[in-house]
Amino acid sequence: MPAVTIRNLSDETHRALKVRAAQHNRSTEAEIRAILEAAVRPEGRLRLGTALAEMSRNIGLTNADVEALEQNRDAKPAEPLRFK
């Protein structure tokens, strides 16, 4: 698992992290992990796969529709453009 080293952290910030960790009954390291996780993976973030699935459901797209599109796409190559 990757490790991260944080250099030049002020004493005040380190103390605040230790206090916050104690308030949450965690180690300082666990508290830092929780803070980083919340910062880069917020609960309300847009998840592309979930959004696409919801859009498909809203328009009534079914697995049969997707399979039909895939069969037609692979059956015949695209015609090249002709400029006259």
N, C-alpha and C positions, 0 to 999 in steps of 0.2 A: 504494500500500500504506500502511496506517495507520502512524503513528509515535507513540511514547510517550516522554514526558519524565519522568524521575524526579528530583524535587528533594529537597534536604536529605538526601542519602545520606551516611552518615558516612564519614570517611576510611578507617576500619578495614574497613568493608564493601566499599568500592571496591577497596582493596588485596586483600582476600580474593577478590573476583571476578576480579581480574587474575591472581592466582596460580592460581585454579581454571581459568581460561581457558587459561593456559599449560600446565597439566597435561594438558588435553584437546586441546592444539594448535589452539586456536581464538582468535579475537579476543574481546575482552571483550564486544562487542556480540553476537557469535554465542553466547557462553556464556550471556548473559542471555536470549536467545531460547530456547535449549535448556532453561533452568531454567523459564521461564514455560510453555513447551509441555508439559513434564513435569508441571507443577503443575495445569494446567487440562485436560489431555487425557491422564490416566494410561492406561497400557496395559491395566489390568484393568477399565476403566470399562464400565458396562453400555451397550451399543448397542441401542436399542429395536428397530430394524428387524431386527437379527440375532437378538435374543431372540424376537421374534414369529415369524420364519421357523422357528427351531428348535422352538418350541412347536407350530407347524403340522405340521412333519415328525413330531414325537413322537406326535401324535394321528392321523396318517395323512391329513391334509387335502391335497387335490390341487388343481391349477388348475381342474379340472372342477367340483369342489365350490364353489370361490369363484365361478366363472362362473354356476353354478346359483343361488347365493344372490343374486348381483347381478341376475339376470334376474327372480327372484321379487320382489325388493325394489322394482324399478322398474316392475313390471307393474301393480300395484294400489295405490292410496293407502290409507293406514291408515284404519280405521273410527274415527269420533269416539267418545269415551266417552259412555255414556248413564247418567245418575244417576236412579234411580226412587225 
